Amino acid sequence: MASSVWAYGKKVLSWLLTFNCLLSIVLAVGLLTGYYTSQWKLYQPYLLNANLLWAAILTSIMNFFPTTNFGQVKVPRLKFHHFVYGLAIFAASTMFITFMSFSLLSLFTVNIPNVNFNVGRVFILIGLTLIIDDFADISNTTTKGLRFMKSKTYQKRRIIHAVQFLLCCITFFVFLCIAVWLTQNPGGLSLKNLTIDGSLLVTSLTAFGSVHKKIWLKLAPQT
């Protein structure tokens, strides 16, 4: 019983961390879009350069492997693989967003204070989370593709380990910049800004944990 609870706990935590990675990417892309197209002044003067948000995006992408690897536990499936439910949620949410006359691209590049739009965005990320978690089981092609990527990663594992450490340090610095900005600008204490800062904190801590456990260095050669 205890082992089953632990397995489910690891799986749920893995999903939450993967969802957070996707959330960090979407929020960072939205901020960068405003920065490049509308010359937004992002968290000035504490955030020295908005381009540092690219580090958060790259950190989130690199976190996908350790988070999904952490969730590789044996738990009973509800009739179908997780990616089937993920595809269904993704498709239904996309149709919902499209029905409201929003484009799929706007999910990642536009900041819209519309409750229905943002609920649809959350469910799309939930769908993507389940797909990413179960990506290897989609087909033999995806399984072979992941093995190929792991074999290439194994060859550069020391460089990747060092890069991840550098990126998570930068991401944590961006978190601190936004946190300080919030303390000095009480009017900026919105749900959006708090979500961005909280997401960056979790992203950086996830990456620090991966570095501390030497996840990349422990990769085994693929045969």
Backbone as CSV, one residue per row, in Angstrom:
resi,resn,N_x,N_y,N_z,CA_x,CA_y,CA_z,C_x,C_y,C_z
1,MET,0.828,-1.200,0.000,0.000,0.000,0.000,0.865,1.254,0.000
2,ALA,1.878,1.255,0.875,2.760,2.421,0.978,3.525,2.644,-0.325
3,SER,3.977,1.544,-0.931,4.722,1.657,-2.181,3.840,2.186,-3.302
4,SER,2.565,1.796,-3.300,1.625,2.269,-4.314,1.377,3.764,-4.159
5,VAL,1.206,4.214,-2.934,0.998,5.642,-2.668,2.228,6.441,-3.095
6,TRP,3.402,5.906,-2.801,4.647,6.570,-3.179,4.775,6.674,-4.692
7,ALA,4.397,5.603,-5.396,4.472,5.600,-6.854,3.532,6.642,-7.450
8,TYR,2.304,6.683,-6.951,1.342,7.685,-7.439,1.819,9.097,-7.106
9,GLY,2.413,9.244,-5.926,2.924,10.554,-5.531,4.021,11.040,-6.470
10,LYS,4.931,10.143,-6.827,6.008,10.498,-7.754,5.461,10.857,-9.132
11,LYS,4.469,10.096,-9.572,3.877,10.360,-10.885,3.194,11.725,-10.911
12,VAL,2.418,12.028,-9.881,1.721,13.316,-9.827,2.718,14.468,-9.735
13,LEU,3.759,14.301,-8.908,4.776,15.344,-8.789,5.479,15.550,-10.123
14,SER,5.742,14.475,-10.827,6.368,14.565,-12.148,5.489,15.364,-13.109
15,TRP,4.183,15.086,-13.076,3.251,15.838,-13.929,3.260,17.323,-13.574
16,LEU,3.242,17.617,-12.284,3.217,19.015,-11.850,4.479,19.762,-12.286
17,LEU,5.629,19.111,-12.168,6.886,19.747,-12.562,6.959,19.937,-14.078
18,THR,6.455,18.955,-14.830,6.428,19.082,-16.283,5.479,20.202,-16.704
19,PHE,4.316,20.260,-16.057,3.360,21.346,-16.326,4.004,22.700,-16.036
20,ASN,4.752,22.779,-14.942,5.405,24.036,-14.592,6.439,24.437,-15.646
21,CYS,7.151,23.466,-16.196,8.110,23.765,-17.263,7.396,24.393,-18.459
22,LEU,6.273,23.803,-18.849,5.500,24.333,-19.965,4.973,25.725,-19.638
23,LEU,4.524,25.909,-18.409,4.011,27.210,-17.983,5.104,28.272,-18.043
24,SER,6.301,27.921,-17.590,7.425,28.869,-17.636,7.739,29.268,-19.073
25,ILE,7.703,28.295,-19.973,7.987,28.580,-21.380,6.953,29.533,-21.957
26,VAL,5.672,29.235,-21.736,4.594,30.063,-22.283,4.659,31.483,-21.728
27,LEU,4.846,31.618,-20.419,4.884,32.941,-19.798,6.107,33.736,-20.257
28,ALA,7.246,33.065,-20.354,8.466,33.755,-20.797,8.344,34.195,-22.254
29,VAL,7.774,33.333,-23.097,7.574,33.691,-24.504,6.630,34.888,-24.615
30,GLY,5.583,34.898,-23.800,4.652,36.021,-23.809,5.329,37.327,-23.439
31,LEU,6.181,37.294,-22.420,6.909,38.497,-22.015,7.892,38.949,-23.090
32,LEU,8.592,37.997,-23.682,9.560,38.340,-24.723,8.863,38.893,-25.971
33,THR,7.679,38.376,-26.268,6.923,38.896,-27.403,6.581,40.361,-27.185
34,GLY,6.128,40.691,-25.974,5.843,42.088,-25.648,7.090,42.945,-25.671
35,TYR,8.194,42.373,-25.218,9.472,43.098,-25.200,9.949,43.427,-26.608
36,TYR,9.826,42.461,-27.525,10.319,42.662,-28.894,9.361,43.474,-29.757
37,THR,8.060,43.292,-29.567,7.088,43.948,-30.451,6.535,45.257,-29.903
38,SER,6.465,45.377,-28.586,5.871,46.581,-27.989,6.824,47.334,-27.071
39,GLN,8.099,46.909,-27.057,9.117,47.575,-26.231,8.714,47.647,-24.753
40,TRP,8.171,46.542,-24.231,7.821,46.515,-22.816,9.069,46.725,-21.958
41,LYS,8.912,47.475,-20.895,9.969,47.643,-19.895,9.729,46.599,-18.806
42,LEU,10.441,45.507,-18.881,10.177,44.379,-17.994,10.981,44.455,-16.701
43,TYR,10.261,44.696,-15.615,10.825,44.636,-14.263,12.091,45.483,-14.116
44,GLN,12.066,46.652,-14.725,13.184,47.584,-14.623,13.140,48.294,-13.269
45,PRO,14.323,48.632,-12.706,15.676,48.473,-13.282,16.380,47.186,-12.822
46,TYR,15.638,46.273,-12.210,16.269,45.118,-11.578,16.639,44.025,-12.583
47,LEU,15.763,43.784,-13.551,16.090,42.822,-14.590,16.946,43.531,-15.633
48,LEU,18.233,43.234,-15.630,19.187,43.990,-16.443,18.872,43.904,-17.927
49,ASN,18.455,42.746,-18.394,18.148,42.563,-19.812,17.061,41.498,-19.937
50,ALA,15.985,41.843,-20.632,14.865,40.915,-20.771,15.264,39.639,-21.506
51,ASN,16.343,39.681,-22.276,16.797,38.493,-22.996,17.230,37.366,-22.055
52,LEU,17.420,37.704,-20.777,17.762,36.673,-19.795,16.616,35.663,-19.650
53,LEU,15.419,36.056,-20.073,14.284,35.135,-20.014,14.481,33.922,-20.920
54,TRP,15.348,34.059,-21.922,15.656,32.904,-22.772,16.292,31.788,-21.942
55,ALA,17.023,32.155,-20.899,17.624,31.141,-20.022,16.542,30.327,-19.335
56,ALA,15.445,30.997,-18.946,14.331,30.289,-18.304,13.689,29.310,-19.278
57,ILE,13.567,29.713,-20.539,12.981,28.835,-21.552,13.861,27.602,-21.754
58,LEU,15.163,27.823,-21.902,16.087,26.713,-22.119,16.168,25.802,-20.893
59,THR,16.131,26.407,-19.710,16.145,25.612,-18.478,14.923,24.716,-18.410
60,SER,13.770,25.273,-18.764,12.527,24.502,-18.745,12.600,23.324,-19.713
61,ILE,13.134,23.563,-20.895,13.263,22.492,-21.891,14.180,21.388,-21.365
62,MET,15.288,21.797,-20.756,16.222,20.802,-20.218,15.632,20.048,-19.032
63,ASN,14.651,20.652,-18.360,14.028,19.996,-17.208,13.092,18.863,-17.598
64,PHE,12.674,18.825,-18.860,11.719,17.796,-19.264,12.262,16.389,-19.008
65,PHE,13.545,16.190,-19.278,14.106,14.846,-19.098,14.109,14.420,-17.634
66,PRO,14.679,15.214,-16.711,14.688,14.759,-15.319,13.291,14.641,-14.711
67,THR,12.349,15.502,-15.114,11.015,15.426,-14.519,10.263,14.180,-14.996
68,THR,10.349,13.899,-16.295,9.675,12.698,-16.800,10.383,11.432,-16.324
69,ASN,11.702,11.496,-16.200,12.466,10.358,-15.703,12.093,10.056,-14.249
70,PHE,11.868,11.114,-13.472,11.463,10.957,-12.072,10.112,10.255,-11.974
71,GLY,9.245,10.508,-12.956,7.906,9.936,-12.918,7.779,8.579,-13.569
72,GLN,8.893,7.955,-13.924,8.838,6.632,-14.544,8.649,5.563,-13.471
73,VAL,7.411,5.408,-13.049,7.051,4.406,-12.045,5.894,3.574,-12.590
74,LYS,5.738,2.388,-12.047,4.681,1.499,-12.515,3.396,1.778,-11.751
75,VAL,2.440,2.371,-12.449,1.112,2.608,-11.876,0.082,2.085,-12.873
76,PRO,-1.049,1.570,-12.386,-2.086,1.043,-13.283,-2.602,2.137,-14.223
77,ARG,-2.843,1.778,-15.475,-3.384,2.718,-16.447,-4.905,2.586,-16.487
78,LEU,-5.583,3.692,-16.694,-7.034,3.689,-16.818,-7.412,3.442,-18.276
79,LYS,-7.370,2.176,-18.677,-7.746,1.701,-20.017,-6.751,2.112,-21.105
80,PHE,-6.368,3.394,-21.137,-5.511,3.873,-22.213,-4.197,4.416,-21.649
81,HIS,-3.226,4.602,-22.554,-1.990,5.281,-22.181,-2.291,6.739,-21.867
82,HIS,-1.421,7.352,-21.075,-1.641,8.744,-20.690,-1.667,9.674,-21.897
83,PHE,-0.875,9.353,-22.928,-0.817,10.258,-24.071,-2.151,10.318,-24.816
84,VAL,-2.970,9.256,-24.719,-4.292,9.263,-25.359,-5.176,10.314,-24.694
85,TYR,-5.170,10.328,-23.358,-5.929,11.345,-22.637,-5.349,12.732,-22.916
86,GLY,-4.026,12.793,-23.013,-3.385,14.080,-23.293,-3.799,14.632,-24.643
87,LEU,-3.815,13.765,-25.662,-4.232,14.189,-26.996,-5.689,14.633,-26.996
88,ALA,-6.533,13.905,-26.267,-7.952,14.253,-26.208,-8.159,15.611,-25.541
89,ILE,-7.466,15.842,-24.431,-7.585,17.123,-23.723,-7.039,18.254,-24.584
90,PHE,-5.907,17.998,-25.233,-5.301,19.011,-26.100,-6.238,19.371,-27.255
91,ALA,-6.809,18.364,-27.902,-7.697,18.609,-29.042,-8.956,19.357,-28.617
92,ALA,-9.568,18.926,-27.500,-10.795,19.576,-27.029,-10.526,21.030,-26.624
93,SER,-9.406,21.268,-25.961,-9.068,22.625,-25.524,-8.749,23.523,-26.712
94,THR,-8.069,22.962,-27.711,-7.758,23.727,-28.917,-9.035,24.132,-29.648
95,MET,-9.985,23.204,-29.748,-11.262,23.517,-30.381,-12.008,24.593,-29.604
96,PHE,-11.922,24.533,-28.283,-12.570,25.530,-27.427,-11.981,26.918,-27.664
97,ILE,-10.646,26.981,-27.733,-9.969,28.254,-27.975,-10.312,28.787,-29.363
98,THR,-10.304,27.902,-30.352,-10.615,28.302,-31.721,-12.057,28.791,-31.827
99,PHE,-12.958,28.152,-31.096,-14.372,28.552,-31.099,-14.535,29.978,-30.595
100,MET,-13.640,30.404,-29.704,-13.693,31.770,-29.185,-12.970,32.758,-30.109
101,SER,-12.589,32.280,-31.291,-11.945,33.111,-32.325,-10.523,33.521,-31.966
102,PHE,-9.857,32.723,-31.133,-8.446,32.950,-30.849,-7.630,31.939,-31.643
103,SER,-6.473,32.358,-32.125,-5.604,31.440,-32.853,-4.767,30.637,-31.867
104,LEU,-4.325,29.461,-32.304,-3.497,28.619,-31.441,-2.184,29.318,-31.114
105,LEU,-1.660,30.096,-32.057,-0.414,30.812,-31.822,-0.550,31.817,-30.684
106,SER,-1.741,32.388,-30.526,-1.957,33.386,-29.479,-1.792,32.800,-28.083
107,LEU,-1.902,31.476,-27.968,-1.727,30.842,-26.666,-0.332,31.061,-26.111
108,PHE,0.631,31.240,-27.001,2.021,31.328,-26.578,2.622,32.728,-26.730
109,THR,1.909,33.610,-27.436,2.521,34.913,-27.725,1.706,36.105,-27.264
110,VAL,0.473,35.882,-26.800,-0.398,36.999,-26.463,-0.831,36.903,-25.010
111,ASN,-0.819,38.043,-24.323,-1.300,38.109,-22.954,-2.718,38.689,-22.981
112,ILE,-3.708,37.812,-22.781,-5.104,38.221,-22.873,-5.789,37.999,-21.520
113,PRO,-6.316,39.065,-20.897,-6.993,38.918,-19.599,-8.416,38.398,-19.756
114,ASN,-8.547,37.228,-20.374,-9.850,36.612,-20.592,-9.864,35.269,-19.864
115,VAL,-10.823,35.100,-18.956,-10.843,33.904,-18.116,-10.981,32.638,-18.953
116,ASN,-11.918,32.631,-19.901,-12.129,31.443,-20.728,-10.886,31.096,-21.546
117,PHE,-10.240,32.141,-22.084,-9.023,31.932,-22.866,-7.940,31.289,-22.014
118,ASN,-7.738,31.803,-20.815,-6.668,31.299,-19.954,-6.989,29.927,-19.371
119,VAL,-8.271,29.627,-19.166,-8.654,28.277,-18.744,-8.344,27.290,-19.863
120,GLY,-8.670,27.688,-21.105,-8.341,26.842,-22.247,-6.850,26.636,-22.374
121,ARG,-6.072,27.685,-22.110,-4.610,27.581,-22.165,-4.095,26.584,-21.131
122,VAL,-4.658,26.629,-19.922,-4.236,25.707,-18.868,-4.510,24.259,-19.272
123,PHE,-5.677,23.997,-19.845,-6.009,22.634,-20.232,-5.157,22.157,-21.405
124,ILE,-4.785,23.059,-22.281,-3.868,22.682,-23.357,-2.524,22.261,-22.771
125,LEU,-2.048,22.988,-21.776,-0.788,22.630,-21.128,-0.908,21.308,-20.374
126,ILE,-2.093,21.048,-19.794,-2.309,19.766,-19.127,-2.227,18.627,-20.145
127,GLY,-2.852,18.834,-21.299,-2.784,17.827,-22.355,-1.357,17.580,-22.803
128,LEU,-0.598,18.656,-23.001,0.800,18.524,-23.409,1.633,17.836,-22.337
129,THR,1.303,18.088,-21.075,2.016,17.441,-19.967,1.872,15.920,-20.049
130,LEU,0.649,15.444,-20.279,0.416,13.998,-20.367,1.089,13.401,-21.598
131,ILE,1.114,14.166,-22.703,1.773,13.677,-23.916,3.278,13.551,-23.702
132,ILE,3.883,14.574,-23.106,5.324,14.558,-22.854,5.684,13.425,-21.894
133,ASP,4.868,13.243,-20.863,5.142,12.203,-19.868,5.136,10.812,-20.505
134,ASP,4.274,10.605,-21.498,4.108,9.283,-22.100,4.618,9.249,-23.539
135,PHE,5.497,10.180,-23.893,5.917,10.340,-25.282,6.551,9.075,-25.854
136,ALA,7.319,8.380,-25.047,8.033,7.185,-25.533,7.080,6.075,-25.946
137,ASP,5.868,6.072,-25.373,4.921,4.995,-25.654,3.996,5.280,-26.832
138,ILE,4.140,6.439,-27.459,3.243,6.780,-28.565,3.429,5.818,-29.735
139,SER,4.668,5.535,-30.085,4.942,4.621,-31.197,6.387,4.142,-31.114
140,ASN,6.730,3.179,-31.943,8.114,2.704,-32.009,9.041,3.820,-32.494
141,THR,8.502,4.694,-33.340,9.305,5.796,-33.869,9.715,6.749,-32.763
142,THR,8.768,7.101,-31.888,9.109,8.017,-30.791,10.071,7.356,-29.807
143,THR,9.896,6.049,-29.598,10.810,5.328,-28.709,12.229,5.344,-29.262
144,LYS,12.355,5.050,-30.562,13.667,5.054,-31.199,14.252,6.464,-31.224
145,GLY,13.385,7.447,-31.429,13.853,8.828,-31.459,14.432,9.257,-30.122
146,LEU,13.760,8.880,-29.038,14.259,9.217,-27.704,15.572,8.499,-27.405
147,ARG,15.680,7.254,-27.825,16.936,6.518,-27.614,18.080,7.164,-28.390
148,PHE,17.769,7.622,-29.606,18.793,8.298,-30.407,19.244,9.588,-29.721
149,MET,18.264,10.352,-29.210,18.599,11.597,-28.519,19.423,11.315,-27.262
150,LYS,19.080,10.252,-26.539,19.831,9.901,-25.339,21.267,9.505,-25.678
151,SER,21.432,8.808,-26.810,22.788,8.397,-27.200,23.639,9.618,-27.523
152,LYS,23.047,10.613,-28.185,23.781,11.845,-28.501,24.038,12.654,-27.241
153,THR,23.045,12.673,-26.348,23.200,13.399,-25.089,24.296,12.776,-24.233
154,TYR,24.374,11.443,-24.242,25.390,10.747,-23.456,26.794,11.205,-23.856
155,GLN,26.999,11.436,-25.146,28.313,11.856,-25.630,28.690,13.255,-25.140
156,LYS,27.675,14.091,-24.872,27.914,15.482,-24.451,27.415,15.723,-23.025
157,ARG,27.297,14.669,-22.223,26.645,14.771,-20.928,27.337,15.754,-19.982
158,ARG,28.651,15.839,-20.032,29.370,16.743,-19.123,29.113,18.205,-19.505
159,ILE,29.092,18.463,-20.794,28.802,19.828,-21.257,27.371,20.210,-20.894
160,ILE,26.431,19.289,-21.112,25.026,19.560,-20.808,24.837,19.800,-19.318
161,HIS,25.534,19.021,-18.500,25.470,19.198,-17.041,25.928,20.605,-16.658
162,ALA,27.024,21.053,-17.242,27.554,22.384,-16.930,26.620,23.483,-17.438
163,VAL,26.074,23.290,-18.641,25.164,24.282,-19.220,23.900,24.407,-18.380
164,GLN,23.383,23.270,-17.919,22.177,23.327,-17.102,22.432,24.098,-15.805
165,PHE,23.581,23.899,-15.208,23.899,24.633,-13.984,23.952,26.140,-14.246
166,LEU,24.585,26.527,-15.338,24.666,27.946,-15.678,23.270,28.526,-15.927
167,LEU,22.456,27.806,-16.684,21.123,28.295,-17.018,20.220,28.395,-15.791
168,CYS,20.319,27.419,-14.885,19.446,27.488,-13.712,19.883,28.611,-12.773
169,CYS,21.164,28.943,-12.766,21.629,30.090,-11.985,21.048,31.395,-12.547
170,ILE,21.044,31.509,-13.870,20.490,32.702,-14.518,18.981,32.778,-14.267
171,THR,18.296,31.633,-14.372,16.854,31.603,-14.130,16.530,32.011,-12.707
172,PHE,17.326,31.541,-11.757,17.105,31.929,-10.359,17.374,33.419,-10.174
173,PHE,18.352,33.959,-10.890,18.631,35.391,-10.832,17.439,36.190,-11.344
174,VAL,16.824,35.725,-12.445,15.634,36.400,-12.988,14.504,36.352,-11.973
175,PHE,14.335,35.208,-11.313,13.324,35.100,-10.248,13.567,36.152,-9.168
176,LEU,14.818,36.294,-8.740,15.149,37.267,-7.698,14.870,38.694,-8.169
177,CYS,15.189,38.987,-9.421,14.952,40.332,-9.975,13.463,40.673,-9.935
178,ILE,12.638,39.728,-10.345,11.189,39.967,-10.355,10.661,40.073,-8.927
179,ALA,11.185,39.225,-8.034,10.750,39.262,-6.633,11.063,40.615,-6.003
180,VAL,12.264,41.133,-6.255,12.637,42.448,-5.715,11.756,43.531,-6.330
181,TRP,11.509,43.430,-7.642,10.651,44.408,-8.317,9.259,44.421,-7.700
182,LEU,8.737,43.266,-7.345,7.411,43.178,-6.746,7.371,43.832,-5.367
183,THR,8.468,43.695,-4.623,8.498,44.328,-3.299,8.541,45.847,-3.405
184,GLN,9.094,46.350,-4.496,9.210,47.798,-4.688,8.050,48.384,-5.487
185,ASN,7.226,47.528,-6.051,6.086,47.978,-6.851,4.838,47.207,-6.435
186,PRO,4.229,47.585,-5.313,3.051,46.861,-4.819,1.920,46.792,-5.841
187,GLY,1.850,47.768,-6.738,0.812,47.756,-7.763,0.993,46.628,-8.758
188,GLY,2.199,46.068,-8.800,2.476,44.977,-9.729,2.186,43.602,-9.149
189,LEU,1.637,43.563,-7.914,1.339,42.282,-7.275,0.058,41.682,-7.861
190,SER,0.133,41.336,-9.121,-1.010,40.721,-9.802,-0.820,39.210,-9.841
191,LEU,-1.903,38.496,-10.152,-1.822,37.040,-10.262,-0.834,36.636,-11.347
192,LYS,-0.815,37.401,-12.433,0.087,37.103,-13.542,1.544,37.177,-13.103
193,ASN,1.931,38.271,-12.461,3.326,38.442,-12.052,3.724,37.434,-10.971
194,LEU,2.816,37.153,-10.051,3.109,36.169,-9.011,3.260,34.774,-9.607
195,THR,2.432,34.471,-10.613,2.528,33.170,-11.284,3.851,33.042,-12.025
196,ILE,4.236,34.106,-12.718,5.505,34.094,-13.446,6.667,33.864,-12.491
197,ASP,6.686,34.621,-11.405,7.806,34.514,-10.474,7.824,33.154,-9.789
198,GLY,6.657,32.676,-9.376,6.594,31.362,-8.735,7.015,30.248,-9.671
199,SER,6.598,30.357,-10.939,6.960,29.343,-11.928,8.461,29.322,-12.168
200,LEU,9.073,30.499,-12.237,10.525,30.572,-12.434,11.274,29.995,-11.234
201,LEU,10.737,30.213,-10.042,11.372,29.651,-8.846,11.363,28.127,-8.902
202,VAL,10.204,27.546,-9.213,10.104,26.084,-9.287,10.992,25.541,-10.401
203,THR,11.029,26.250,-11.538,11.863,25.814,-12.663,13.336,25.785,-12.277
204,SER,13.797,26.851,-11.632,15.212,26.918,-11.247,15.542,25.878,-10.183
205,LEU,14.661,25.669,-9.207,14.914,24.685,-8.157,14.903,23.260,-8.722
206,THR,14.026,23.013,-9.693,14.008,21.709,-10.359,15.333,21.448,-11.060
207,ALA,15.834,22.482,-11.725,17.114,22.344,-12.422,18.265,22.170,-11.433
208,PHE,18.235,22.919,-10.335,19.270,22.760,-9.304,19.266,21.332,-8.757
209,GLY,18.053,20.790,-8.556,17.952,19.411,-8.073,18.534,18.423,-9.062
210,SER,18.293,18.662,-10.343,18.853,17.797,-11.381,20.368,17.851,-11.390
211,VAL,20.904,19.062,-11.239,22.360,19.235,-11.204,22.938,18.557,-9.964
212,HIS,22.275,18.754,-8.820,22.763,18.178,-7.569,22.805,16.641,-7.632
213,LYS,21.800,16.053,-8.274,21.743,14.590,-8.379,22.523,14.065,-9.578
214,LYS,23.113,14.986,-10.342,23.942,14.625,-11.508,23.189,13.727,-12.485
215,ILE,21.952,14.144,-12.783,21.093,13.354,-13.656,21.736,13.109,-15.011
216,TRP,22.278,14.168,-15.600,22.873,14.027,-16.935,24.140,13.176,-16.898
217,LEU,24.924,13.329,-15.842,26.173,12.573,-15.744,25.924,11.084,-15.522
218,LYS,24.743,10.754,-15.007,24.417,9.352,-14.731,23.762,8.656,-15.919
219,LEU,23.666,9.348,-17.031,23.087,8.728,-18.219,23.882,7.488,-18.611
220,ALA,23.176,6.432,-18.974,23.846,5.208,-19.417,23.945,5.206,-20.940
221,PRO,24.996,4.650,-21.484,25.122,4.579,-22.951,23.980,3.751,-23.543
222,GLN,23.434,4.215,-24.677,22.342,3.525,-25.344,22.874,2.448,-26.276
223,THR,22.288,1.288,-26.235,22.721,0.184,-27.109,21.680,-0.095,-28.173
